Amino acid sequence: MRLKRLELVGFKSFANRVKLEFDDGITAIVGPNGSGKSNIADAVRWVLGEQSIKSLRGSKLEDVIFAGSDGKRPLGMAEVQLTLDNSDGFLPIDYNEVTITRRVYRSGESEFMINRQACRLRDIQDLFTDTGLGREGCAIIGQGQIDAVLSANPMDRRFILEETAGILKYRSRKEQAQRKMTQTEYDLVRVSDILSELKDQLGPLEEQAQKARKYQNLSQELEAVVLDRMALKLAELVTKETESKTALAACRAEAEELTEEHREQEQTLLQDQEQLNDLEYRIELNQEQIAQINEQINHTMQTLGLIEERLKHNLDSRAEKTELSQDYAEQIEVLSAKLEQLQHDFELKQEEHRELDQMVRDSEQTVEQKRQQLQRQRHELEQKKSAFIEFVRELADARNFGLNYQQQMGQLERELKAAEQDVAEFGKAVAAQQALISAQRQKSLELEQAVRSASQQLEQAAQACSELEQKLQQLEVQEQQAVKQYQQTNSRLEALQDLEAEYEGYNFSVRRLFAANIPNVTLLGTVADVISVPEGLETAIEVALGAGLQYIITPHEKDAKRAIEWLKQHRAGRCTFLPLNNIKGSTFPQNYAKHWQEPGCLGPAVNLLDFDPKYSPALNALLGRVVVVEDLDTALMMQRKLPSFSRIVTLAGEVVMPNGSLTGGSINQRSSGILTRKNEIARLKQEAAAYQEKTAAINQAKTQVENQLKTARTEQEQISQHRYQLQLDGQAAVGELNNLEAELKRLEQQLASKQQLLQDYHTARLELQDQAAASRDNVAALEEDEQVKRREINQLEDAVIRLEQELEAESAKLTGQKVAATSAAGEVNRAKEQLTGAAQQLEHNRSALLTVLEEIEKLKEQQRQLEADLTANRKLEEQLKADRVKLLQVAEIKKQEREMLKESINQTNHKLKSIQARIARIDKNMYNYRLELERIELELRRIEEDLSERELEPAVLADRSVSTKVTELIEQEKQLREQIRELGIVNLAALQDYENVRERVFFLQAQFDDLFNAKETLNQTITEIDAASAERLEATYKELRREFQSTFIQLFKGGRADLVLTDPDNILESGVNIIAQPPGKKPQNLLLLSGGERALTAIALLLAIRTVQPTPFCVMDEIDAALDEVNLKRFTEQLRVLAETTQFLIITHRTSTMEVADRLYGVTMSDDAVSQLMSVQLT
């Protein structure tokens, strides 16, 4: 496959359509900076599926569309077409020529096509995956990509190896499998939890279903018995009702006159009682005012105590600050003295240092004089020696052959001395080299220890990251649970709110009326809408209100009238209305308030509710004379203490009527629940808000843990980089140690050679001594002259030795003086540091003293303010006490008025008792008759209610023919009820619930089995993917490492480079380190290389990747910019070789690169900011 053609229109600076034709070999694109030549590389990257706009040097997608200029309007679309020759079938598509088209509009819409057929971006990316041409491949190389490759951490650099190995598709499949695994595990847990819960429900539900079937059978038998008994009871009640009505009519005429007189006296009593209640209210109000003043006096006294305590604390703080300021003043004085002493010591040490410097200069001058004198003596010695040699040469004919031996002996002695000096010097060099090797070995050991320590730190950092990740996972689980709880609560809340909005549970007529939204009719709501009932009181209030819960409140009777007319017109049923302007309510007289404190009494029902005061008339009309108590015993006790009009309701819903009748038993669930639903809505709102707050708190904790995890990962990366640097330093130290050991070996060999030469000189000297002894008699005549000359030479040699010793002594003295001068300079620096530290401490203490003084002034101002507050509060206390005295006087007057009014009431009560005695007999008789009628009526109504609940008409009882006696029916009913009671609580819905749960268990069990099998399959898939990925990655790593080493040597003409795994035992998770050592340099961090070396190293790696994973073409965007001419020449030579098999498109401004190109495209920028193209064929 090869690159054939590229077409651009509207892409970045290429507003007009341009076409680039590509041949085999190298195509170069050149042009000045800013002309838009790099936009061609961006176009290739973009059309091949790049999604990162940042990689395209933009911030948003529309940045790739021509933005316009002064001379040309912006375009609304950008398009790039890339045509590839696929005749070799490189791409997995059945076309010899493939054209990839990518188009974007300014509106944000994108189009993708393969051979002009619409497709997805994913289709294009999949087409080039693992070919090296995709967005992750190295077919498009820019300067930024080079820097990213070299500066990336080892873990990120592994991605390059994965792309080269072509395992990205494996990683994608693994990640997809892991996501499926996570979802499957989550589904397994969820299904397992549900299944476990349902299985736990299944057994109890089965028992409940069996009990429900038995209950239904018994209930049917009981229903027949009850109906028979009701039929007999109905006939008996009708007879008794007729008899009681006749007797009551006879008594009523007799009681009318006495009743009228009693009513008048009772009215007088009520008026007096109302006056007494009003007076009691005023006295109570007076007592509340006195209590408020007492509370204000107590608060004022507490404030006075608090101010006095603050004054005391202020004085204590001032004392502490004053003492602290004195301490700072003393420290400043001590530091000032110390500073003067340090200044004095510093000047003394400076003077001592100057004197030592002068001594060093004097010694250097003496050493130089000795050195010159030694040179003169040596020169004179050499002259004497030359003269002696000449003398020997002149007497050669006269002396015998033995004299020549003596000359050879002198020469041999000098060479022997020189050899001894060489041996000594090489011995010292060997010892010094051994010391260096020992130090270098110690350095290597220290670096190894540092690497081990860094490895331990890296393990600890990894452990910290793991713990934070686990904590983050726990928080995510908590967040999911909180969200799930919120969703469940909110779902229940929304369902109840929908029921509330639709008036579910209300009568059909009420729902129709509120849904109709009748014009000119104002409905304020039902009674249930306008009240708020405390938890626990719902049943009592619902029973007390009964149908009144659904009564509709209107502001005026005209609204009620219009609503009734609408109901008639639409045949929508009947409703009861409470017009606020006309409704009249009544409550208990004030004198009954004492009974509300009775044990088990909760008080009047209307006082237990929360509602807008404007609804008081309506609620008083319904509940004004209703009392709520805890149980039925309390209700019966309260009935004897409360007026005859009172109605008493228990928390369980039992009712004691004004006539003494009792109502109780089970509650009809169909008519209850409106208030319970309303309270549940309020509770669910609070729970939903609490879950939201909990979720927000968990999110905040998650953010904190994520920040901690980010910091921990950064620290882990830093430790990893530090360990990597230590490993490089360790490798460098080992290399240096090898060099030092090689040098030691060389010195030891030279020392052995010098020692052998010294031994040869000793042997030669012995031989010459023997020969000289044999011929000494022959030279006797000339020895005296020779000895004279030799003595002169020896004297000069001794003088030279003495001068050398003196020079050595002076040099040693000079060295000592220099050491002393260096030490004195260090003392001067240390004294200067102490002086600076003391000055800083003195300045700090002075600043602290000023701060303490400012705080003392603030405390003084605070004291003045507190004293002013103390005076004001004392005045307020006196005023409040005076007001209390006045109110106490008023209270006494009111109490006197109350006593007078009570006396008047007592007199009226006496009159009433007299009248009541007269009518007591008649009232008693009427009460008995009325009570009997009410009892009969109540029992008849109860029979009607029972029939209504059973959805039966009264005629059913009249039609029943009953032959069984009542006692027998009662016994049968008792037995059936006992059997039902023995069943306990029965859940009739359990029949259907059991079937539903059983079917759901079977369904979920099948789902669980499917999920478990899917999990096993996914585990096996992940294992196979890991094995295949590791095998391919291992093979690619070895091949890429070998090619990188070879390519590096070719480009640098030497040196070495390597790719090292940070974790060879786990290649799938291992990072990749790059080691580079250009010729003549030590191995070092890539960041320390020069720009050209970094660029060439990156190029070596990228070319190695191309060798391992060859691509048909490659685009290079100014990657040669940082290369010098020598490296550029090497790069172009390598490029020329690669061009035989790979098609190159190079964007450059380097002449050397242009020279190797087969075709040139020139890019220029016109006046209207549009890039233009010009082509030149070079071959």
N, C-alpha and C positions, 0 to 999 in steps of 0.2 A: 504494500500500500504506500502511496505517496500523496503529498499535498499538491493539489492541482490548481486551485483558484480560490481567491478570497474577494468578496464583494462587500462594500460598506456604503451605507447611505444614512445620513442623519446621526451617525454614531460619533458622539463627542465633537471634535473639531472637523470631522469629515461630513460637512453638510451636503455636498454634492456626491452623487454616486461615483465611486472609484472601484477599479478592478485591478487586482494583482495576480499575474500569472506566474507560476512557479515551475522551474525546471529542476532536474536532478542537480546535486551538488550544493553549493552555498549561494544563497541570495542575501545580499546586505541591504539594509535600509538606513540611509544616512540623511542628515539634515541638521540645521542649527538647533540649539536649545529652544524649547517652546514651540517648535514647528508642528508637533503632534505625532512624531514618529512612534513614540511608545504607545500611542493609542491603538496602533495596529496589533501589538502584542496583547493589549487589553481586549481587543475585539476577538482574537482567537480564543483567549481564556474564557470570555463571556459566552461565545457561541458553543463552546464545549461543555457548558453547564455550570460555570462558576456562579454561586449565589451570594458570596460576600462582596457587597459593594465597596467595602474598605479595601479589599484586594484589588479592586478596579480604580482605586484612588478617588473614591467618591463617598458621599455621606448618605445619599438616598438614591433610589432606583432611577428617578427621572434625571439624575446627573449624567447618565450616559446619552441623553438626547441633546442634540445641538441646542445651546441656550440662546443663540442669537448674538448679534453684535450691532455696532452703530450702522453698518451698511447692509445687514441682512436680518430678516425676522427669524424668531425662534421656530423650530420645527416641532411638529406634534408627534413624531414617530421616529424611532431608530431601528435599523435592520442590519443584520450581518448574515451573510451566506458563506459557508465554507464547503468547498467541493473537494472530495477525496476520491482518488483512483483506488478502487477496491477489487481490482481484477484478480489479485492473489488470494482473495477471501480472508484477509486479515480480520476484518470486522465480521461478527456473526450475523450477517444480513445478506439476503440473496439478491444483491445488486452489484454490478461491476463498477458503478459510479454512485457515490453517496453524497447528497447535498443536505447539509444541516442548516436550517434557517431558524433564527431567533429574532423576534420582533417585540418591541415594547412601545406602548402609547403613553402620552403624558397623563392620561386619565388613570394610569396604573395597571391597565390590562396588558397581558402578555400573550404571545402566540409562539408555538414551537412546531416545527415541521421537519420531517425526514422525507426527502425526495418529494416535497410539496404536499405531503400528507400530514394532516394535523396530528399531533401527539402530545404527550406530557413531557415536562422537564425531566421527570424521573426516567422516562424511556430513553432520553438522550444520555443521561448519566449512566444508566445501566449498559448502554451500548458501548461505552468507553471504559467501563469498570475493569480493573486488572489488566488494561492494555498499556498503562503508562501514560495515556493521553487524557485521562480524566482529570478532574479538578484537584485530586490529591497527588497526581503523578508529577514526574520531573520532565515532562516534554516541554514545558514553558518555564524558563529560568530567568529570573530577574535579580537585580542587585539586592533588593530587599529579601528575596528568598535565600540568597547566599548568607546574608547576615543572620537570618532566622535559623538556618541550619546550624551555623557555628555557635550562636549564642543560646540555642535551646538547651534545656536541661536534659539529662540522659533519658528520663522517662518519656519526654516529648519526642526525643530523637528516635525512639523506638518505632514511631509511626512511619518513618522513612523506610526502615527495614521491613515493616509489615507491607507497605505499598509495593516495595520491590519484590517481596516474596509472593505478592498477589493473594494475600489471605484476607484482604478487607471484606470480601464477600463472606468468608468464613466468620469473621468477627461480626459482620452484620447479621448473619444467620444465628450466631451464638447470642447476640444481644436480643434478637427477636425471640429466640427460644427462652432466654432468661426472663424477658418480660412476660411471655406466656406462662413460664414456670411460676413467677411471682403472682400473676393473676390466678393461676390454677390453685396455688397453695392458699391464696386468700379465699377463693371460692370453696376449696375443700374445708377450710376452717369454718366459713360461714354456713355451708351446707351441713357440716358435722354438728355445729352448734344448734342449728334449726332442727336437724334430725333428732339430736339428743333430747332437745326440749319437747319435740312432738312425741317421741317415744315415751318420755316421762308423763305426757298428758294422756297417752292412749289407754293405759291401764285404768286410771281413775275415770276416764270418760266412758269406758265400757261398763264399769260398775254403775256410774250415774245413769247410763242409758237403760240398763236393766231395771234400776230403781224407778226411772221415769215411766217405763212401760207398766210396771206394777201400779204405780201411782195413778196412771190414766184409767186403769181398770177399776181400781177402788173408787176413784173420783166419780166415774160414771154410775156406780152403784149408789154412792152417797148422794149424788144429785137426784136420783129417783126417790130416795127416802125423804130427802129434804123437801122436795116438791109436794109429796104426799102430806107431810106434816104441816107445810105452809098452807095447803088447801084447808085442812081442818082448823088451823089457827085463824085463818081469814074469816071463816064462817062464825067462829066464836067472837071475834073482835067486832064484827058488824052488829051483832046482837047487843053487846055491852055498850057500844057507842050510842045506840038509840036510847037506851035507858039513862045513861049519864047526861045526855043533852037535855032530856025532859026535866030532870032534877035540878040542873044548873039554871034553867030559865026561870024556875019558881023562886030560887034564891036571889037572882040578880035584881028583880024589881024591889025586893025588900032592902037591898044594900045601897041603892043609888043615892038616897037622900044623905045617909051617913057618909058616904064616900065623898060627896061634894063638899060637906063641911070639913072633912079631914084634909082635902086638897088645899082649901084656903089656908088652914093653919100650917100646913107643910110648906106652902109658898112663902109665908112669913118667916119660917125657920130657915129656908134656903137663902133668903135675902140677908138675914143676919149672919149666916155662915159664910157667904161670899165676902161680907165686910170683914169678918174675922180672918178669912184667908188672905185678903189683901193686906191687912195689918201684919199678919205673920210674915208675909213676903217682904214688907218694908223692914220689919225687925231683922229678918235674915240678911237682907241687903246691907243693913247697917253693920251687922256682925262681920260680913265679908269685907266691908271697907276697913273696919278696925283690924281684921286679920291681915289685910294688905299692908296697912301702915306698920303693923308689928313686923311683918316680913321685911319691909323697907328699912325699918330701924335695925333689924338684925343684919341685913346686908350692909348697911352703912357701918355698923360696928365691925363687921368682918373686913370691910375695906380699910377702916382705920387700922386694924391689926396688921393687915397686909402692908400698908404704907409704912408703919413703924418697923416692920420686919425688913422692908427694903432699905429704910434709912440705916438700920443697924448693919445690913450687908454692905451698904455703900461705904460706911465708916470703916468696916473691916477691909474692904477692897482698897480704899485709900491708904490704909496703914500698910497693907502688903505692897502696893505700888511704890510707896515712899521708901520702904525698906529695900525694895528691888533697885530703885534709883540710886540709893546710897551704895549698894553693892557694885553697881555699874561704875559709879564715880571712883570707888576704890580700885576696881580693876583697871580703869583708864589710867589712874595714877601709877599703878604698878607697871602697866604696859609701856607707859611713857618712859619710865626709868629703864626698863628692859631695852627699849628701842635705842636709847642713848648708848647703853653698854654695847649693844650689837653694832651700832654705827662705829664706835671706838674700835671694837675687835676687827671690823671690816677694814678700817683704814690701816691697822697694824699689819693685817695679812697682806694688804696691797703693797705696803712698804717692803715686807719680807720678800714678796714675789719679785719686786723690782731689783732688790739686791741680788737675789739668785740669778735673775736674767743677766745682770752685769757680770757676775762671776762666770757664767757660761760663756759670755762674749770674751772675757779675758782668757779663759782656758782654751777657747777655740784659737785665739791668736797665738798662744804658747805652742799648742799642738802644731799649728801651721809652721812656726819657726823651726821646731824640731824636725818636721818632715823635710823642710828645705835643707837643713844641715845634714840630715841623713842622706839626701840625694847627692849632696856634694861629696860626702865621705865615700859613698858607693862609687861615684864617678872616679874619685882618686884611686880607690881600690882597684877598679877595673884597669886604670892606666898602669898601676904597679904590676898587676898580673900580666898585662900585655908586654911590659918591659921585661919581666922575668921570663916569659915564654921566648921572647926574642934572644935573651941572654943564653937560654938553654940551646936555642937553635944555632947561635954563633959558636958555642963550644961543643957542637955535636961531633965534629971531627976529632976533637981532642978527648972527649970522653969515650968510654967504652959503651958497649950496648946496654950495660946495666943502668946507665944514667937515663936512658929512654924509659926503662921500667919505672923509675921514680916519677917521671912526668905522667906516665899513665896512671900511677898511683894517685897523684894529686887530682887528676881529672875524674878518676873513679870515685874518690872521696866526695867530690862535689855532686856527682850524679847520685851517689848513695844517699847523701843528705836530702837532695831533692826528692828522691823516691820515698824516703821516710816521711817527708812533709806531705807528699801525695797520699800515702797510706793513712796518715793521721786525719787529713782533710776528708778523705772518702769515708773513714770510720765515723767522723762526726756527721757527715751527710746521711749515712745509713741510720745512725741513731735518731737524727732529726726526722727522717722519713718514717721510721718505726713509730715515733711519737705522733706524727700526723695520722698514720693509719689507725693507731689506737683511738685518737680523738674522733676520727671519721666513723670507726666502728661504734663508738659510744653514741654519735649523732644518729646512726642508722637504727640502733636499738631504741633511742628516744623517739624517733619517728614511727617505728613499729608500735611502740607503746601508745603513741598519740593516735595512730590509726585504730588500734583496738579500743581505746577510750572513745574515739569518735563513733566507732561501730556500736558500742554500748549506748551512747547518747542517741544514735539513730534508732536503735531498737526501742529505747524509752520514748522517743518522740513518736514512733510508729504506734506504740502501745497507747500513748495519750490520744493520738488521732483515732485509734480504734475505739477507745472508751467514749470519746466525744461523738463518734458516729453512732455507737450503740445508744447513747443518751438521746441523740437526735432522732433515732428510729423510735425510741420509747415515746418521745414527745409527739412524733407523727402519729403513733398508734393512739395516744391520748387525744390528739386533735381529731382523729377520725371518729373515736368514740364520742367525743363531745359534739361533733357535727352530726353524728348519727342520732344522738339523744335530742339535739335541737330539732333535727328534721322530723323525728317522730312526734315530739311535743308540738312543733309548729303545724304538722299535718293534722293532729288531733284538734289543735286550736282552730285551724282554718275550717275544718269540718263543722265544729260547733258554732263558729261564727256564721257559716253559711246557713246552718239550721236556725240560728237566732235571727239572721236577716230575713229568712223566709217564714218566720213565725211558726216553725215546726212545733207541734204539740198544742197549738191554739185551735180553737174552733174554726170551722170553714169560713163562717161569716167574718171573723176577725181578720183572717188572712186575706180574704177578698177585699175587705175595706182598706187595709193598709197598702195592698198592691194596686188599688184603683187610682190612688192619688187624686181624689175628687177636687175639682176647682172650688175655691171659696169655702173650703172646709178645712179647719185647722185641727189636727189630731196630735195631742202632746205625747201620746203613747199609751200603752197599757199600764195597769198598776204594776205589773212585774217589771216593766221597763224603767219606772221612775224610782224604784226602791233598791237598796243594797242590803242584803241580809247577811249577818255574820255567820260564819261557819258553825254548823251544828243546829241552827235554828230553822233550816230550810223546811223540814217536815212540819214543824209546828206552825210556821207562817203560811205554808201552802194549805194546811187543813183549816186554819183560822180564816183565810181569805176564800178558800174554795173556788167557786166560779168567779169570785171577785178578782182573782189574778188576771183575768182576761177582760175586766171592765176597762173601758176606754175613757181616758181623761181628755176633756176639751176645755178651752178657755171660756166658752160661753154656751148657753143652751141653744143658740141659733145654729152653732156648728153641729151639735148633737141632732137637732131636728133635721138638718140637711142630710146628715149621714143616714138617719133612719129612712128618709124618703128615698135615698139612693138604694138602700137595702131592699125596700119594697119594690122599687121599679125593676131591680135586677134579680129579684127572688133569691137573694143571697143569704137568707137566714136572719137571725135576730142577734142584737148586741145590746149590752147595757152601757150607758154613758154616764160620766160624772162631770157635769159642767161646773167649773170652779167658781163661777160667779153666783151660782144658785145652791150648790151643795152645802149642807149643814151637817156638821159633825158634833159629837159630844164626847167628853172625856170624864174620867173619874174626878170627883171633888177632891180638893187638896187634903182634906182631913183623912183620906184613905192612904196617903203616901206612906204612913208608918208601916203599913202592911207589906210594902214592897221589900222590906228588910227581913221578912220572915224566912226561916230556913227553907230552901227549896224553891222560893219564889223569885223569878227573874224580873218581874215588873210588867207594866202595861206593854202590850205588843208594839204599839206605835212608838214607844220610847226606845225600843231595842233596834230600830231600823235607822238607816242613813238615807235621807232624801232631801230634796230642795224644799225649803219652808213654804214655797208657794203651793205645794201639793198637800199641805196640812189638812185643809177642809175635807178633801177626798179621803185621805187615809184615816182621819179621825172618824169619819162616817163609817168606815169599814172596820177599823181596829181600835177605835177610841175606848171601847168598853170590853176589850179582850185582854186577859191576863195570861202570861206564859209562865208555867211552872215546870219543875223537873219531872215529876211522875204523877200518877193518878192519886196516890194517897195524899200528896200535897194539895192536889186540886180539890179533893173532897173537903180537906181541912180549910182551905181558903174560901170555899163556897159559903161556909157558915159565918165568915167574917166580912164578906164583901156584899154590896147591894144586890138586890134581887135581879137587876138587869145585867149583871156581870156574866160573861162567857169565859170559861177557863179552858186553856189548851195546854197539853203536856208536850214535852219534846218528842215523844213517840207518836204524837198525833191523836191522842185520846182527847175527847171534848166533854166538858161538863156544861150542860145547857142552863139558862136562867131558871127553867122550871124544875131543875134537879135531874133531868134525864142525862144518861151517859152514852157516849158513842165511842167505840173503839174497835180494835181488831186489826186485820191486815190492811195496808194501804193499796188502793187501786193505782197501780203503776201507770196506767194509761192517762190518768189525770194529774199526775205529779211529775216532777223533774224540771219544770221551767226555771225555778229559782236555783236548783242544784246545778243546772247547766250554766246559768249565768255566773254562779260562784266559781264553777270549774273553769270557765273562760278567763276569769280574773286570775285564778291560780296558774293556769297554763301560760298566761302572758308573763307572769313573774318568773316562772320556770324557764321560759324561752329567753327572757332577758338575762337570767343567770347563766344559761348555757352559752349565750353569746359572749358574756363577760369572761366566762371560763375559756372559751375558744380564743378570745383576744389575749388573755394572759398566757395561754400556751403558745400562741404565735410570737408573743414578745420573748418568752423563754427560748423558743426555737431560734429567733433572730440572734439572741445572745450566744446560744450554743454554736450556731453557724459562724458567727464572728470569731468565737474561740477556736472553732475547727479550722477556719481560714488562717488564723494566726499560727496554730499548731502545725498546719501543713507548710506554711512559709518557713517556720523554724526548722521543720524536718528537711525541707529543701536546702536551707542554709547549712545545716549540719552535713547533709549529703555532699554539697559542693566543697565544704571544708575537708571532709574525709577524702574526697577525690583529689583535692590539692595536696593533702598530706601523702596520698599514695604516689602522686607525681613526684613530690619532694623525696619520698622514700626511694623511688626508682632512680632519681638523679643522684641521691646519696650513695646508693649501691654502685652506680656507674663511676662516681668519683672515687669510691673505695677501690674498685678494680683498677682504675688508672694509677692510684697511689701504690697499690701492690705491684703493678707492672714496673713502675719507676723504681721501687725498692729492689726488685729483682735485677733491674739493670745496674743499679749502684752496687749491689752485692757482687755482681759479675765483674764490674770494673775494679772493685776493692780486691777481689781475689787475683785479678791480673796484676795489679800494682804490688800485692804481696809477693807474688811469684817473681816479679821483676826485682824486688828488693832482695829476695833470696839469691837470685842470680848475681846481683852486685856484690853480695857478701862472699860468694864463692870466687868471683873474679879477683876480689881484693886479696884473699888468702894466697891465690896463685901468684899475684904480682909481688906480694911481700916475700914469698920464697925466692922468686927470681931476683928481687932487689938485694936480698941478703947475700946471695951468691956473687953478685957483681959489685958489692959495696967497696971492696978493697981497690977496685979499679978506678974509683972516682974520688979517692981520699984527697988528692991534691986540689980538687976544685970544690970540695964540700964547704970549706970556710966561706968562700964567696957566695955559694948557693944558700948557706944557712943565714948569712946576713940578709940576703934578699928575701928569704922566706920569713925571717923575723919581722922585716918591715911589712910584708904582706899580712902576717899574723896580727901585728899591731893594728894595722888598718882594719882587719876583720873584727878584732876585739872592739875597736872603736865603733865600728858599724853595729856590732851586737849591743854594745852599751847604749848607742843611740836608739836602736830598735826597742830595747827594754824601756828606756826613758819615754819614748814615744807611746809605747803600749800603756805605761803607767799614767801618762798625761791623758791618753784617750779614755782609760778607765775612769780617771778622775772626772773628765768631761761628761762621760755617760752618767755617772752618779749625780753630777750637778744638774744635768738635764732632767733626771728622774725627780730630783728634789724640786726643781722649778715646776715640773708638771704637777707634782703633788701640791705645791703651794698654790698653783692656779686652781686646782680642785677645791682647796680650802677656801680660796677667795670666792668661788662660785657658791659653795655651801653657805658661807657667811652671808652672801648677798641674798640667797633664798630665805635664810632665817630672818634677815632684815625685812624682806618683802612680806613674809608671813606675819611678822609682828605688827607691821604697819597696817596690813589688812584687818587683823584682829582688833587693833586699836580703833580703826574706822568703824568696824561693825559694832563695837561696844558703844561708841559715841552715838551712832544711829539708833541703837536700842534704847539708850538713855533718853534721847529726844522723844521716842515713841512712848516710853513710860510716863514722861512728864505730860505729854498730850493727853494720855488716858487719865491722869490725875485731875487735869482741868475738866475733862468731861464728867468725871465723878462728882466734882464740886457743883457743876451745873445741874447734874441729876439730883443732888441733895437739895438744892434750892427749889427745884420743881416739886419734889416729894413733900417738902415742908409746906408749900402752897396748897397742894392737894389735901394734906392733913387738916389744915385750917378750914378749907371749904367743906370737907365731910363732917367735921365737928359742928359747923353751923347747920348743915342739913339735918343732922341727928336732933338738934334742939328743936327745929321747926316741926319735924315729924312727931315728936313727943307732944308738942302743943296741939297739933291736929288730932291726935288720939284722945286727948282729954275732952275736946269739943264733941267728938263722936260718941264718947261714953255718956255724956250728958243727954244727947239726943236719944240714945238707946233707952235710958231710964224713963223718959217721957212716954215713948212708944209702949213700953211694957205696962205702964199705968193705964193707957188707953185700952190695951188688950184685955186687962182684967175687968174693966167696966163692960166691954162688949160680951165677954164670956158670961157675965151675970145676966145680961139681957137674954142670951141664948138659953140659959138654964130655965128662965121663967117661961119662955116659949115652949121649951121641951115639956115642962110640967103641964101646960095646957094640952099639948098633943097627946100626952099619956092619958089624960082624962078622956079625950075623944076616942083614942085607940081602944080604951077599955070597953067602950060602948059598942064599937064595931068589931071587936076581936072575934066574938062568937060567929058573927055572919061571915067575916073574912075567912075564918077557919073552914067553915062549911064550903064556901065558894072555892077556896083553895083546893080542898079535897076533891070536889067535883072537877074542877079545871085540871088538876093534876091527873086525875083518872082519864079525862078526855085527851090530854096531851100524851099520856102514856099510850093510850089506844091509837092516837093519831101517829105517834112515833113508830109504833109497831107496824101500823098499816104502811107508813112511808118506808119503813125498813123492808117490808115485804115487797113493795113496789121497786125499791132500789135493788133488792136481790134479783127480782125478775128482770129489771133493766140491765143489770150486769150480765145476766144470762141471756139477754136479748130475747125475752119472752113477754107476751102480753098478759094482763091480769085474767083475761078470759080463759087462759090455759088452766088456771087453778079451778075456776068454776066448772070446767068441763071434766075435771078429773073425778073419777069415782073411786073413793077410798073406803075400803072395808076394814082395814087394820086399825087397831086401837092406837091412840096417841102414845100410851106408855110403851107399847111394842115398837112403834116407830122411833121413839126416843132411844130405846135400848139398841135398836139396829144402828141408828146414827152414831150412838156412842161407840159401839164396837168398830164401825168403819173409820170413824175419826181416830180412834186409838191405833188402828192399824196404819193409818196414814201418818199419825204422829210418830209412830215407831220408825217409819221410813226416814224421818228427819227432813233436812233441807233437800228438796228435789229440784234438779236442774232439767226442766223440760227441753231446753235447747240442746241438751247433751245428746239426744237421739241423732239430730242432724250433724252436730259438732263431731260426734264419734265417727260417722261415715266420712265426713270431710277430712278429718285428721288421718283416718286410716288410708284413704286414697292418696293423701299428700305424702304420707310416710313411704308408701310404695314408690311413688314418683321420685321423691328425693333420694331414696336408697339407690335407685337406678342411676340417678345423676351422680351420686357419690362414687359409685363403682366406675362410671365413665371417667370422672375427674381423676380418680386414683390411677387408672390405667394410663390416662394422658400424662400424668406426672411422671410415671415410670418411663414412658416413651421419650418425654422431653429430657430426662436425666441421661438416658442412653444417647440421645442425639447430641447433647452438650459434650459428653465424654468423647464421642467420635469426632466432633468438631475440634476439640482441644488436641486430640492426638494428631489429626491431619494437619492442624495449624502448626503445632510444635515441630513436626517432621519437616514441613516445607520451610519454616522459619530457620531451623537449624541448618538445612542445606544451603539456603540463600545466604545466611550469615557467613558461613565458611567461604562461599564463592565470592561474596561482596568484599569480605576482608582481604582475600587474596588479590582481587582485582584493584582494590584501593591501594594496597601496598605497592603493587606494580605500577599503577598509574602515577602515584605520588613520586616514585623514583624517576619515572620518565620525565615528568614535568619539572622537577627540581634538580634533575641530573645528580641524584644522590639523596642522602638523608634517609629517614625511615618514618613510617607512619603505621598506625594500627587502629582497629576498632575493637574495643574491649567491652564485654558484657559486665554490668554491675552485679548481676545475679545469674551466673551461668547455670545454676541448678534449676532455675525456673525461667526458661527463656521467654515464655509467653508474657511474663510480667517484668522482665529485666529491662533496665535502661541500657543505653549505648553511649560509651565515652569515646571521644576522638583524641588520639595521641599523635602529635606531629612534631618531628625533629628535622628542620631544614638542615642542609649540609653546614657543618661548622658550628652548630648550636646545640645546646642541651635540650632535652625534652622539657617542654613548658606548656603552660595553659594557653589555649588557643587565643584567649583575649589579649595575651601579651605579645602576640605576633604582630608584625606590621600589617598595614592594610593590604598590601600586595600579596604577602604570604598568606593572609587569611583568605583572600579571594582565590588564590591559586589552590589552596588546600580544599576549599569548597568545590572548586571546579574539578579537582581530582576525584573527590567523592561522587559528584554528580556524573562525571564521565564513567566512573566505575559502575555506578548504578545503571547507566545506559548500556554498558557492556553486559551486565548480568541480565537486565531486562531491556533489551533493545526496542526502540520505538522507530516507526518509519520516518518521522520527522521530529525536529526539535526547534523551538523558538527561544532565542537568547536575547535578552533585553539589557544591553550595556553592561554585561558581566565583566567585560575587559577593561572597564574604566579605571580600576585601581591597580592594574598591572603596569610595571615598568617595561621598557623596550625589550629587555632580555627575556623576562617571563612571558611577555606578549608574543615574542617570536616562538618560544616553546609551545605556547598555547595554540598558535596558528598552525604550527607544524602538526601537532596532534589533531587539530581540527581537520586538516587536509586529509589525514589518514582516515578519520572517521567518516568524512564526506563520501568515501567510496561506497558506503553501505547505508548512510543516513542522509536525509535531506535536511539542510539547515537554513533557518531564517534568522539572520543576525541583525539586531539594531545596534549601531555603533557610530562612533565619531573618530575612531582610531584608524590612521592611514594604513598601518600594517594589516589590520583585519580586512579593510577594503580591498587590499591587493590580492587576497586569496579568494575573493568572491568571484562567482561565475556570472552573476547578474547584480546590477545595482539599481535600487529605487531611491530617488531623491525626493524628500518631503520638504515643502516650503509653506510658509504662511502668507496668504494674500492680505491685502489691506482690510478686507472685511472679515478677518479672523477665521478664514476657512482654509483648511489644509489642502494642498494640491500635490499631485504625484507626477513624477517623471521617471521613465525606465531607461536603463542603459544595459545592453547585452555586451559582456566582456569577452566571451569565448565563442 
